[in-house]
Amino acid sequence: MDIATCLKSLLVTIQQYRDSRTVQHTAQLQKQVEELSSLKCDGLLSSGQFLPTECVSGLVELAGNPSTSPALTSAIISLLAQLGSDDASREVLHSSYNLTSTLAAVIHHHGNTPGDPLVLQCLQVLQKLTYNTRTFQFSNYIRELIGFLLTNIQSQEEDVVMPCLGLLANLCRDNPLVQSHIKSMENVRQLYRTLINFLAHNSLTVVIFTLSILASLTLNEKVGEKLFEAKNIHQTFQLVFNIILNGGGTLTRKYSVDLLLVDLLKSPKVADYLSRYQHFSACVSQVLGLLHLKDADSAATVLQLLLSMCSVAALRSQLCKVVFRPAGAKLRAAGHGQTGEANGGRKAECGLALVQWLTSPVEGAEKCSLQTLQLLTELLEESLGAESVSGSTLNFVEMLLPVALGLLKGLDPAKGDAHLRKHCHRITHVCTLLLTLCCQDATRSLVSSQVSAQLCLSQVEILLSCCHSNSPLTSLPPVSGSDLRQLCAEALLKVLELMSRLRQQVKDMETSFYRMLQDQRTVTPLSLALTSHHRERVQTGLALLLEATPLPDFPALLLGESIAANNAYRQREAELTAKRVAVQEVPPPWMNSSTMDASGGNKSVSSLVEKLQTGMELQEPTKDSPLSEIIDVYEQKLAGFASKESRLQDLLEAKALALSQADRLIAQYRLQRAQAEAEARKLACLLKDAERRREDLQGELGNQVLEVERSRADMKELLQHNARLQRDSEEHQTLKGAYNALLNRFNETERLLKELQAAHISLSKQNDTLRKNHEALQLHRDKITSELQEREAEIKSLRLDVEKKNSDVAGLHADLQSKEETLREKDQERRDLEETLDVLRKELNKTEQARKDVSIKASSLELQKSQLESKLKQKEDELNKHLAMIAMIHSLSSGKLKSDVNLSL
């Protein structure tokens, strides 16, 4: 049975179960749920189709109904957990279907038996559902859920403690509302004592959950300062790194990374402690060794850890030393430990492991590939920002470039939206990495030696065809199509920015770059960049616009129309967003059919609410039920209507967005149609004048041929001039090296001068001390004459020492004056060299501007030549047609003449 048929049967069974909750219908519904669970339903929730939406809404409603049997509720929760296997589906279940509140309600209804399998199942599903998501404490049953968790954490029941700790860690992480609610409770000190006792637990997972909760609640308080002080924090670091390396499985490893990065590194003090952690480099080397396991989940966790460490400047520099350290140094460092040679060799290949993940065939490696590109971009930016680039970094870049350039190949629009989206992300990250490498001359030369103009041109052509052809991109829903169009535009702009950066180093890159800027298809991505909310995209678009504006055939009018259309679309979207009605998050509605009969179901909801508000007595069918249950029933029904209204509002907004996009496409079509009609009228005028201008065109053709020959001669002269400019640039580099050598000599002289000044100061202090001692001895001369006679010899020796020191000081003064004269001469030489360098820079800028103008003129002449050749071909075809018509008319008028006469005509 396929998924569509199974969903239809499930929807019918849900409706039958709502109408009549018999044992037969319950068993049939449970069977349908189990059949759907046996099928593969990946991406079913994120598809946005109507049938899965209705089925999941009905299942969530039944799961939250207290009258549903526990077995059926457990089967439904298992199916929902299976549907929410990926991050996008879990987000849909949390935000659109409000499954978090529903499961919290189930736990609340069965809270008296915390060891119940249904409660444990709900706790496990909630732990997966709330991971890295924000849950508001004002949502339904969330406060009751927090109370349930705190109660059972302190109850010391082993089966319940671990899921309760994991769920509480998710709720507390980066959620100030939940944190303040827990801190305001009366038994918060007892909770702290219980959590601190859990730090000695045998399970590493329990310890990590506990540390995460304590970090969220007490990191900026006195308790947290004592718990995470300098004496204890190093033990915490070692524990987290040991768990990441050795223990606990994927779940424990994820929470360990979150504890280190999300919870602790938010504190500047803890980040400083980690940067000064003495075993940090060794731990990072061992963590990088996990990349050899070929496990996508472990690799993604490790790469997330390294990316988050890059946000701290001190850690980023240490990561560069570990990743780009030469293999010999790594092997020697590994040899000091007690690990074997195999382990040392594995540590020695940290950089190679990162490169291998770029093209790994392991399932789920696409996310790891993008994370690796982002990590390498961060690390290379840090490494290339230093004063000098190390040889190990250059060797790593040489190894990285062929692999990174290989990622640019393989785009096939026919493979569908997912493939196109992945490839656009890949192109964007690879081009960002290459642009980072272009910041230094050494790495830029490596990039220019392996990047060709044909590679960049092919990528631009493919991306433009994806944006403008009848590819799957144009048949997408409005939101998805806009997202893909933005991705393609961003990737295209990155490639154009790379071409702009390399146009002087790569052959034919400059001509290809200017030709692409004059292509009308680049208007759409350029307008999307200029009207984007991202600062980097706007700056890239402006830089390309400055390059394209001086070009003679740049479609500035089309760019203005496209920007206006984008602004109109954004304005329409903003108006629709302003009209959106915010619906408060409510639990799924349900109806208890055992307490409602047909007459009660037909009554108006509004009238019943008015009766409840005015205190009127309910009719006979509802007299036996408590008033609170009746209020709950109708509140739930109102919530159901509100959720349905919100879904209808979302559909209406989607239709309005589609309509606004259609309006924009219509405006573009009208513009293109007007241009086509103008072109048709122009061609009609040319057709009327063709016979008259035929002879003129033949003369112009000869002139154009001569002009083309002259243009070729001019191009040769320009190439020769460009070679001369290259030689001038090399001479400039030589002068720059000489200037750097003189600057180093000046710095050395200045250092020696400072040392001499320090020695002079110390000698002056010694002289002052001796003079003070001499004055003291003169004051006591009358009192200790006897002692003076005994120590005359000593005083004479001291005087000799003073005279020697004075002579040394005089010599040092002479040396100091000579050094000052030498320093003034060096300053004069440096100023002369700087003036010469400024003159050379001005001449180089002038020649560079002249070369750029000539290149633009050459591209324009090439375009005019192609246009004239096409027009000449059309005129020759028309001339042949006219000659044939003249021959036919002549043959009809004088058919009796001989064939040689016809040939002469």
C-alpha positions in Angstrom: 0.0 0.0 0.0 1.4 3.4 -0.9 1.5 6.4 1.4 -1.4 8.3 -0.3 -3.8 5.4 0.0 -2.7 4.8 3.6 -3.3 8.4 4.5 -6.7 8.4 2.9 -7.7 5.3 4.8 -6.3 6.8 8.1 -8.3 10.0 7.6 -11.5 8.1 7.1 -10.8 5.9 10.1 -10.1 9.0 12.3 -13.4 10.5 11.3 -15.2 7.2 12.1 -13.5 7.0 15.5 -14.6 10.6 16.2 -18.2 9.8 15.4 -18.2 6.5 17.4 -15.5 5.5 19.9 -16.2 1.8 19.8 -13.8 -1.0 20.4 -13.9 -2.0 16.7 -13.1 1.6 15.5 -10.3 1.8 18.1 -8.7 -1.4 16.9 -9.1 -0.3 13.3 -7.5 3.1 13.9 -4.6 1.5 15.8 -4.1 -0.9 12.9 -4.0 2.0 10.4 -1.5 3.9 12.6 0.7 0.8 12.8 0.5 0.3 9.0 1.6 3.9 8.4 4.4 3.5 10.9 5.8 0.6 8.8 6.1 2.8 5.7 8.9 5.2 5.0 7.6 8.7 5.4 10.6 10.9 5.3 9.8 14.6 4.6 6.1 14.0 4.7 5.4 16.9 7.2 7.7 19.4 5.5 5.9 18.9 2.1 3.0 21.1 3.2 0.4 18.9 1.4 -3.3 18.9 2.6 -3.7 15.2 3.2 -0.8 14.7 5.6 -1.7 17.9 7.4 -5.2 16.8 8.1 -4.1 13.3 9.2 -1.4 14.7 11.6 -3.9 17.3 13.0 -6.4 14.5 13.7 -3.8 12.3 15.3 -2.5 15.1 17.6 -6.1 15.9 18.6 -6.7 12.2 19.5 -3.4 11.9 21.4 -4.3 14.9 23.6 -7.8 13.6 24.4 -7.8 12.0 27.9 -10.5 9.5 26.8 -8.3 7.9 24.1 -6.9 4.5 25.2 -3.3 4.4 26.3 -2.4 1.8 23.7 -3.8 4.0 20.9 -2.1 7.1 22.3 1.2 5.2 22.5 0.9 4.1 18.9 0.0 7.6 17.7 3.0 9.1 19.6 5.3 6.5 18.1 4.1 7.4 14.6 4.5 11.2 15.3 8.0 10.5 16.6 8.8 8.6 13.4 7.4 11.4 11.3 9.6 14.0 13.1 12.9 12.2 12.4 14.6 15.2 10.8 15.0 18.8 12.1 12.5 20.4 9.7 9.8 17.9 10.6 10.4 18.4 14.3 10.1 22.1 13.9 6.8 21.7 12.1 5.5 19.4 14.9 6.6 21.9 17.5 5.4 25.1 15.9 2.5 24.2 13.6 0.9 21.3 15.4 1.8 22.3 19.0 2.8 18.7 19.8 4.8 19.9 22.8 1.8 21.1 24.6 -0.1 18.0 23.7 2.5 15.7 25.1 2.7 17.9 28.2 -1.0 17.4 28.6 -0.7 13.6 28.3 2.0 13.7 31.0 -0.2 15.9 33.2 -3.1 13.4 32.9 -0.9 10.4 33.7 1.4 12.2 36.2 0.3 10.1 39.1 2.2 7.2 37.6 5.6 8.6 36.4 6.9 5.1 35.7 4.1 4.4 33.2 5.5 3.4 29.7 3.3 6.0 28.1 4.8 8.8 30.3 8.3 7.6 29.6 7.6 7.5 25.9 6.2 11.1 26.1 9.3 12.2 28.0 11.6 10.7 25.4 9.7 12.2 22.4 9.6 15.6 24.2 13.4 15.5 24.7 13.9 15.0 21.0 11.2 17.6 20.1 12.5 20.4 22.4 16.2 20.0 21.5 17.5 23.4 20.2 13.9 24.9 20.1 12.4 27.6 22.2 9.4 26.7 24.4 7.4 29.4 26.1 6.4 28.8 29.7 3.0 30.3 29.1 2.1 27.5 26.7 -0.6 25.1 27.9 0.6 22.6 30.5 4.2 23.7 30.3 4.3 25.0 33.9 2.7 21.7 35.0 5.4 19.8 33.0 8.1 21.8 34.7 6.6 21.0 38.1 6.4 17.3 37.1 10.1 17.3 36.0 11.3 19.0 39.2 9.3 16.6 41.4 10.5 13.5 39.7 14.1 14.6 39.5 14.1 14.8 43.3 12.3 11.5 43.7 15.5 9.6 42.7 13.7 7.0 40.5 16.4 5.9 38.1 14.1 5.1 35.1 12.5 8.6 35.2 15.5 10.7 36.3 17.5 10.6 33.0 14.7 11.6 30.6 13.5 14.3 33.1 17.0 15.7 33.3 17.5 15.8 29.5 14.1 17.4 29.0 14.7 20.0 31.7 18.1 20.8 30.2 16.4 21.5 26.8 13.7 23.7 28.4 16.3 25.7 30.4 18.8 26.2 27.7 18.7 29.8 26.3 15.2 30.4 27.7 15.1 33.2 30.3 11.4 32.8 31.0 11.7 29.2 32.1 14.9 30.0 34.0 13.2 32.8 35.9 10.2 30.6 36.6 12.3 27.9 38.2 14.4 30.4 40.2 11.2 31.9 41.6 10.1 28.6 43.0 10.3 28.0 46.8 12.3 24.7 46.6 15.0 26.0 44.2 17.7 25.5 46.9 16.7 21.9 47.3 16.8 21.5 43.6 20.4 22.9 43.5 21.4 20.5 46.2 19.9 17.5 44.3 21.6 18.6 41.1 25.0 19.0 42.8 24.6 15.4 44.2 24.0 14.2 40.6 27.5 15.3 39.7 28.8 12.2 41.4 26.5 9.9 39.4 27.8 6.8 37.6 26.2 7.7 34.3 28.1 10.3 32.3 24.9 11.3 30.5 23.3 12.2 33.9 26.4 14.3 34.8 26.2 16.2 31.5 22.5 16.9 31.8 23.1 18.1 35.3 25.9 20.4 34.3 23.9 21.8 31.5 21.0 22.6 33.9 23.3 24.2 36.5 25.0 26.3 33.8 21.7 27.6 32.5 20.4 28.4 36.0 23.4 29.5 38.0 26.2 30.6 35.6 25.9 34.3 36.4 25.0 33.8 40.1 27.0 33.1 43.2 26.3 29.4 43.1 27.6 29.2 39.5 30.7 31.3 40.3 31.6 28.7 43.0 30.7 25.8 40.8 32.5 27.0 37.7 35.4 28.8 39.3 39.0 28.5 38.1 39.8 25.4 40.3 36.8 23.4 39.1 36.5 24.5 35.5 39.5 22.6 34.2 38.0 19.4 35.6 34.8 20.3 33.7 36.7 20.8 30.5 38.6 17.5 30.9 35.3 15.7 31.6 33.6 17.2 28.5 36.5 16.4 26.2 36.7 12.8 27.6 32.9 12.3 26.9 33.3 13.7 23.4 36.1 11.4 22.7 35.2 8.2 24.5 31.8 8.0 25.9 28.1 7.9 26.0 27.0 7.7 22.3 25.8 10.4 20.0 23.2 11.9 22.4 25.7 12.4 25.2 28.3 13.8 22.8 25.7 16.3 21.5 24.8 17.5 25.0 28.5 17.7 25.9 29.2 20.0 22.9 26.2 22.1 23.8 27.4 22.3 27.4 30.8 23.5 26.3 29.6 25.9 23.6 26.1 27.0 24.2 26.1 27.1 28.0 29.6 27.8 29.2 31.3 29.8 26.4 28.6 32.5 26.7 30.5 33.6 29.8 33.6 35.6 28.9 35.3 34.3 32.0 34.8 30.7 31.0 36.0 31.4 27.5 39.2 32.9 28.9 39.7 29.9 31.1 39.3 27.6 28.1 41.8 29.6 26.1 44.3 29.2 28.9 43.6 25.5 29.4 47.0 23.8 29.1 45.7 20.6 27.4 43.6 22.4 24.9 45.7 21.7 21.8 46.0 18.0 22.7 42.3 17.7 23.3 41.5 19.4 20.0 43.9 17.1 18.1 42.1 14.1 19.6 38.7 15.5 18.8 39.8 16.0 15.2 40.8 12.3 15.2 37.0 11.5 15.4 36.7 12.7 11.8 38.3 9.4 10.7 35.4 7.4 12.0 33.3 8.1 8.9 30.2 8.7 11.0 28.2 11.7 9.8 26.6 12.5 13.2 29.9 12.4 15.0 31.6 14.5 12.3 28.8 17.1 12.4 29.1 17.3 16.2 32.9 17.8 16.0 32.6 20.4 13.2 30.0 22.3 15.2 32.3 22.3 18.2 35.2 23.6 16.1 33.0 26.3 14.4 31.8 27.6 17.7 35.3 27.7 19.1 36.2 29.9 16.1 34.0 32.6 17.6 36.6 33.1 20.3 39.7 34.9 19.0 42.2 33.2 21.3 40.8 29.7 20.5 40.8 30.4 16.8 44.5 31.1 16.7 45.2 27.9 18.6 43.0 25.9 16.2 45.0 27.2 13.3 48.2 25.9 15.0 46.6 22.5 15.4 45.1 22.1 11.9 47.9 23.7 9.9 50.8 22.3 12.0 53.3 20.3 9.9 53.0 16.6 9.9 56.4 16.1 11.5 55.6 18.3 14.4 52.3 16.5 15.0 54.0 13.1 14.9 56.6 14.3 17.5 53.9 15.7 19.7 52.0 12.4 19.5 55.2 10.5 20.3 55.4 12.1 23.8 52.2 10.4 24.9 51.6 6.8 25.5 49.6 6.2 22.4 50.8 4.0 19.6 52.1 4.9 16.2 48.7 4.4 14.6 47.1 6.9 16.9 49.9 9.4 16.3 49.5 9.0 12.6 45.8 9.6 12.9 46.4 12.8 14.8 48.9 13.9 12.2 46.3 14.0 9.5 43.8 16.4 11.0 43.9 18.7 8.0 43.6 15.8 5.6 40.6 14.5 7.4 38.8 17.8 7.0 39.6 17.8 3.3 38.3 14.2 2.9 34.9 15.2 4.4 34.4 17.6 1.5 33.9 14.7 -0.9 32.9 11.9 1.5 30.4 9.4 0.1 28.9 8.7 3.6 25.2 9.2 3.9 24.4 12.6 5.5 27.8 14.0 4.6 26.4 17.1 2.7 25.9 19.0 6.0 29.4 18.0 7.1 30.8 19.2 3.8 29.3 22.7 4.2 30.5 22.9 7.9 34.0 21.9 6.8 34.0 24.6 4.1 32.9 27.2 6.7 35.4 26.0 9.2 38.3 26.1 6.7 37.2 29.6 5.7 37.4 30.8 9.3 40.7 29.2 10.0 42.4 30.3 6.7 41.1 33.9 7.3 42.8 33.8 10.7 46.0 32.2 9.4 46.3 34.5 6.3 45.7 37.6 8.5 49.1 37.1 10.2 52.1 39.1 9.1 53.6 36.1 7.2 52.0 33.0 5.8 53.7 29.8 7.0 54.8 27.1 4.6 52.6 24.5 6.1 49.5 26.7 5.4 50.6 27.0 1.8 51.0 23.3 1.5 47.6 22.7 2.9 46.1 25.2 0.5 47.8 23.4 -2.4 46.1 20.2 -1.2 42.8 21.8 -0.6 42.3 23.7 -3.9 41.8 20.7 -6.3 39.2 19.2 -4.0 37.4 22.5 -3.5 37.3 23.2 -7.2 35.9 19.7 -7.8 32.9 20.6 -5.7 31.9 23.2 -8.3 31.2 20.5 -10.9 28.2 18.2 -11.2 25.3 20.6 -11.2 22.3 19.2 -13.1 19.0 21.2 -12.9 17.1 18.1 -14.0 17.8 16.3 -10.8 15.3 18.4 -8.9 15.1 21.1 -6.2 17.1 19.3 -3.4 20.1 18.8 -5.7 19.9 22.4 -6.9 19.7 23.7 -3.4 22.6 21.7 -2.2 24.8 22.7 -5.1 24.0 26.4 -4.7 25.0 26.2 -1.0 28.2 24.4 -2.1 29.1 27.0 -4.7 28.5 29.8 -2.2 30.8 28.3 0.5 33.5 27.3 -2.0 33.6 30.8 -3.6 33.7 32.3 -0.1 36.7 30.1 0.7 38.4 31.1 -2.6 37.8 34.8 -1.9 39.4 34.4 1.5 42.4 32.8 -0.2 42.6 35.8 -2.6 43.4 38.2 0.3 47.1 37.2 0.2 49.5 37.3 -2.8 50.9 33.9 -2.1 47.6 32.1 -1.9 46.1 34.2 -4.7 48.8 33.0 -7.1 47.9 29.4 -6.1 44.2 30.0 -6.8 44.8 31.8 -10.1 47.0 28.8 -11.3 44.1 26.4 -10.8 41.0 28.4 -11.6 40.3 28.9 -15.2 38.0 31.4 -16.9 36.1 28.6 -18.6 35.3 27.0 -15.2 33.8 30.3 -13.8 32.0 31.0 -17.1 30.4 27.5 -17.1 29.2 28.0 -13.5 27.7 31.4 -14.4 25.9 30.0 -17.4 24.4 27.1 -15.5 23.2 29.3 -12.7 21.7 31.8 -15.1 20.0 29.0 -17.0 18.5 27.8 -13.7 17.2 31.3 -12.9 15.7 32.0 -16.4 15.0 28.7 -18.2 12.0 26.4 -17.8 13.8 24.4 -15.1 12.2 23.0 -11.9 12.9 26.3 -10.4 10.1 28.0 -12.2 7.5 25.5 -11.3 7.9 25.7 -7.6 5.5 27.2 -5.0 6.0 30.9 -4.3 7.9 30.6 -1.1 10.1 27.7 -2.2 10.7 29.4 -5.6 11.7 32.6 -3.9 14.1 30.8 -1.6 15.8 28.9 -4.5 16.0 32.0 -6.5 17.8 33.8 -3.7 20.2 30.8 -3.3 21.0 30.8 -7.1 21.4 34.6 -7.0 23.8 34.5 -4.1 25.8 31.7 -5.7 26.0 33.6 -9.0 27.2 36.8 -7.3 29.9 34.9 -5.4 31.2 33.5 -8.7 31.1 37.0 -10.3 32.9 38.4 -7.3 35.6 35.7 -7.6 36.0 36.5 -11.3 36.4 40.2 -10.5 39.1 39.3 -7.9 41.0 37.1 -10.4 40.5 39.0 -13.6 44.0 40.3 -13.7 45.7 37.0 -12.9 43.8 34.5 -15.0 43.8 34.5 -18.8 40.6 35.6 -20.5 39.0 36.1 -17.1 38.6 39.9 -17.6 36.8 39.6 -20.9 34.5 36.9 -19.6 33.7 39.0 -16.5 32.7 42.1 -18.5 30.7 40.0 -21.0 28.7 38.5 -18.1 28.1 41.9 -16.6 26.6 43.1 -19.9 24.3 40.0 -20.1 20.7 40.9 -19.5 20.2 37.7 -17.5 22.4 39.1 -14.7 19.8 41.8 -13.9 17.6 39.5 -11.8 20.3 38.3 -9.3 21.9 41.8 -9.2 18.5 43.4 -8.3 17.9 40.7 -5.7 21.2 41.5 -4.1 20.7 45.2 -4.1 17.3 44.8 -2.4 18.4 42.2 0.0 18.2 42.4 3.8 21.8 41.0 4.2 24.5 43.6 4.3 27.1 41.4 2.6 24.9 40.7 -0.4 24.1 44.4 -0.8 27.8 45.3 -0.6 28.7 42.6 -3.2 25.9 43.9 -5.5 27.1 47.5 -5.2 30.7 46.4 -6.0 29.6 44.6 -9.1 27.3 47.5 -10.1 30.3 49.9 -9.9 32.2 47.6 -12.2 29.3 47.3 -14.6 28.1 50.9 -14.8 30.9 52.2 -17.2 30.2 49.4 -19.6 28.5 50.6 -22.8 25.9 47.7 -23.1 25.0 47.3 -19.4 21.2 47.0 -19.1 20.7 49.8 -16.6 17.0 50.3 -17.5 16.1 46.6 -16.9 17.9 46.7 -13.6 15.8 49.7 -12.5 12.6 48.0 -13.5 13.6 44.8 -11.7 14.5 46.7 -8.5 11.2 48.5 -8.7 9.3 45.2 -9.1 11.2 43.7 -6.1 10.4 46.6 -4.0 6.7 46.4 -4.9 6.7 42.7 -4.1 8.3 43.4 -0.7 5.8 46.1 0.0 2.9 43.8 -0.8 4.4 41.1 1.4 4.8 43.6 4.3 1.2 44.6 4.0 0.0 41.0 4.1 2.2 40.4 7.1 0.8 43.4 8.9 -2.7 42.0 8.4 -1.8 38.7 9.9 -3.8 37.9 13.0 -1.6 36.5 15.8 -3.2 33.4 17.2 -2.2 32.4 20.7 -0.7 28.9 21.0 -3.4 26.6 22.2 -3.6 22.8 22.7 -5.4 20.7 20.0 -9.1 20.6 20.4 -11.0 17.5 21.1 -14.7 16.5 21.7 -15.8 14.0 24.3 -18.6 12.2 22.5 -19.7 10.4 25.7 -20.8 13.7 27.3 -22.2 15.4 24.2 -25.3 14.3 22.3 -26.5 15.5 18.9 -28.7 18.3 20.3 -25.7 19.8 22.3 -23.5 19.6 19.2 -25.9 21.6 17.1 -26.0 24.6 19.4 -24.1 27.7 18.6 -20.8 28.1 20.4 -21.3 31.8 20.9 -24.7 31.4 22.6 -23.3 28.8 25.0 -20.4 31.0 25.9 -22.8 33.9 26.6 -24.9 31.6 28.8 -21.8 30.5 30.7 -20.7 34.1 31.3 -24.2 35.2 32.5 -24.4 32.2 34.9 -27.4 30.7 33.3 -28.2 27.0 33.9 -27.2 24.5 31.3 -29.7 22.2 29.8 -30.3 18.6 30.8 -27.6 16.9 28.7 -24.9 18.9 30.5 -26.3 19.0 34.1 -24.4 16.0 35.3 -21.0 17.3 34.2 -19.0 19.8 36.3 -19.0 23.4 35.1 -15.1 23.3 34.7 -15.2 20.3 32.3 -17.9 22.1 30.2 -15.8 25.2 30.1 -12.7 23.1 29.1 -14.7 21.5 26.3 -15.9 24.7 24.8 -12.5 26.4 25.2 -11.0 23.5 23.3 -13.6 23.8 20.6 -12.9 27.5 20.3 -9.2 26.7 20.1 -10.0 24.2 17.3 -11.9 26.9 15.4 -9.0 29.3 16.0 -6.4 26.8 14.7 -8.6 26.1 11.6 -8.9 29.9 11.1 -5.1 30.2 11.3 -4.6 27.5 8.7 -7.1 29.2 6.4 -5.3 32.5 7.0 -2.0 30.9 6.1 -3.6 29.5 2.9 -4.9 33.0 2.1 -1.5 34.5 2.6 0.1 31.9 0.4 -2.4 32.7 -2.3 -1.8 36.4 -1.9 2.0 35.9 -2.1 1.4 33.9 -5.3 -0.8 36.7 -6.7 1.9 39.3 -5.9 4.5 37.1 -7.6 2.2 36.7 -10.6 1.8 40.5 -10.7 5.5 40.9 -10.7 5.9 38.4 -13.5 3.2 40.1 -15.5 5.0 43.4 -15.2 8.2 41.8 -16.3 6.4 40.2 -19.2 4.8 43.5 -20.3 8.2 45.1 -20.2 9.7 42.3 -22.3 6.7 42.5 -24.7 7.1 46.2 -25.1 10.8 45.7 -25.9 10.0 43.0 -28.4 7.4 45.2 -30.1 9.9 48.0 -30.3 12.4 45.7 -31.8 9.9 44.4 -34.3 9.1 47.9 -35.4 12.7 48.6 -35.8 13.3 45.5 -37.8 10.3 46.4 -40.1 11.9 49.8 -40.8 15.2 48.1 -41.5 13.4 45.7 -43.9 11.9 48.6 -45.9 15.3 50.3 -46.2 17.2 47.1 -47.1 16.9 47.4 -50.9 18.1 51.0 -50.8 21.0 50.4 -48.4 22.3 47.2 -50.0 25.0 49.0 -52.0 25.9 51.2 -49.0 26.3 48.2 -46.8 28.7 46.6 -49.2 30.9 49.6 -48.9 30.5 49.7 -45.1 31.5 46.1 -45.0 34.8 46.8 -46.6 35.3 49.7 -44.1 34.5 47.4 -41.2 36.9 44.8 -42.4 39.6 47.4 -42.5 38.5 48.7 -39.1 38.7 45.1 -37.7 42.2 44.8 -39.0 43.1 48.0 -37.3 41.5 46.8 -34.1 43.6 43.7 -34.2 46.7 45.8 -34.6 45.6 47.9 -31.6 44.9 44.8 -29.5 48.5 43.6 -30.2 49.8 47.0 -29.1 47.7 46.9 -26.0 49.0 43.4 -25.1 52.6 44.7 -25.6 51.7 47.7 -23.4 50.2 45.3 -20.8 53.5 43.3 -20.8 55.4 46.5 -20.2 53.1 47.3 -17.3 53.7 43.8 -15.8 57.5 44.5 -16.0 56.9 47.8 -14.2 54.9 46.0 -11.6 57.8 43.6 -11.0 60.2 46.5 -10.6 57.7 48.0 -8.1 57.8 44.7 -6.1 61.6 44.8 -6.1 61.6 48.4 -4.8 59.1 47.3 -2.2 61.5 44.6 -1.0 64.4 47.0 -0.8 62.2 49.4 1.2 61.2 46.6 3.6 65.0 45.7 4.1 65.8 49.3 4.9 62.8 49.4 7.3 64.1 46.3 9.1 67.6 47.9 9.5 65.9 51.1 10.9 64.0 49.0 13.4 67.2 47.2 14.5 69.0 50.6 14.9 66.1 51.9 17.0 66.3 48.9 19.2 70.0 49.4 19.8 69.3 53.0 20.7 66.8 52.1 23.3 69.2 49.6 24.9 71.9 52.3 25.1 69.4 54.7 26.6 68.5 52.2 29.3 72.2 51.7 30.1 72.7 55.4 30.3 69.8 55.7 32.7 71.2 53.0 35.0 74.7 54.6 35.0 73.1 58.0 35.9 71.3 56.4 38.8 74.6 54.8 40.0 76.3 58.2 39.8 73.6 59.9 41.9 73.9 57.2 44.5 77.7 57.6 44.8 77.3 61.4 45.1 74.8 61.0 47.9 77.2 58.7 49.7 80.0 61.2 49.3 78.0 64.0 50.9 77.0 61.8 53.8 80.6 61.0 54.5 81.6 64.7 54.5 78.9 65.5 57.1 80.2 62.9 59.5 83.9 63.9 58.9 84.3 65.8 62.3 82.6 63.1 64.4 84.5 60.0 63.0 88.0 61.4 62.2 89.6 58.3 63.5 87.6 56.1 61.3 88.3 58.4 58.4 92.1 57.9 58.8 91.6 54.1 58.8 89.4 54.2 55.7 91.3 56.8 53.6 92.6 54.1 51.4 89.0 52.8 50.8 87.8 56.4 50.1 90.6 56.8 47.5 89.6 53.6 45.8 86.0 54.7 45.7 87.0 58.0 44.2 89.0 56.2 41.5 85.9 54.1 40.7 83.8 57.3 40.5 86.3 58.8 38.1 86.3 55.7 36.0 82.5 55.7 35.9 82.5 59.3 34.9 84.9 58.6 32.0 82.7 55.7 30.9 79.7 58.0 31.0 81.5 60.6 28.8 82.4 57.8 26.3 78.8 56.7 26.3 77.7 60.3 25.6 80.0 60.4 22.6 78.6 57.1 21.3 75.1 58.3 21.8 75.7 61.5 19.8 77.2 59.4 16.9 74.2 57.1 17.0 71.9 60.1 16.8 73.7 61.4 13.8 73.4 58.0 12.1 69.7 57.8 13.0 69.1 61.2 11.4 70.8 60.1 8.2 68.7 56.9 8.1 65.5 59.0 8.6 66.5 61.2 5.6 67.1 58.1 3.4 63.7 56.6 4.4 61.9 59.8 3.6 63.6 59.9 0.1 62.6 56.3 -0.5 58.9 57.0 0.5 58.7 59.9 -1.9 60.1 57.8 -4.7 57.5 55.0 -3.8 54.6 57.5 -3.8 55.6 58.7 -7.3 55.8 55.1 -8.6 52.3 54.3 -7.1 50.7 57.3 -8.8 52.2 56.2 -12.2 51.0 52.6 -11.6 47.5 53.8 -10.8 47.4 55.9 -14.0 48.6 53.0 -16.1 46.1 50.6 -14.4 43.2 53.0 -15.2 44.3 53.3 -18.8 44.5 49.5 -19.2 41.0 49.1 -17.7 39.5 51.6 -20.1 41.2 50.0 -23.1 39.9 46.6 -22.0 36.4 48.0 -21.7 36.7 49.5 -25.2 38.0 46.2 -26.6 35.0 44.2 -25.2 32.6 46.8 -26.7 34.3 46.6 -30.1 34.1 42.8 -29.9 30.4 43.1 -29.2 29.9 45.6 -32.1 31.8 43.3 -34.4 29.5 40.3 -33.6 26.4 42.5 -34.2 27.7 43.8 -37.6 28.6 40.2 -38.7 25.0 39.1 -37.8 23.5 42.1 -39.7 25.8 41.4 -42.7 24.7 37.8 -42.9 21.1 38.9 -42.8 21.7 41.4 -45.6 23.5 38.8 -47.8 20.5 36.4 -47.3 18.1 39.2 -48.4 20.3 40.1 -51.4 20.3 36.5 -52.5 16.5 36.4 -52.3 16.2 39.6 -54.3 18.5 38.3 -57.0 16.5 35.1 -57.2 13.3 37.1 -57.6 14.8 39.3 -60.3 15.9 36.3 -62.2 12.5 34.7 -61.9 10.7 37.8 -63.1 13.1 38.1 -66.1 12.6 34.5 -67.0 8.9 34.9 -67.0 9.0 38.1 -69.1 11.4 36.8 -71.8 11.1 33.1 -71.6 12.0 32.6 -75.3 15.6 34.0 -74.8 18.5 31.8 -74.5 20.0 30.5 -71.3 23.3 32.4 -71.7 21.4 35.7 -71.8 19.6 34.8 -68.6 22.9 34.0 -67.0 24.3 37.4 -68.1 21.4 39.1 -66.5 
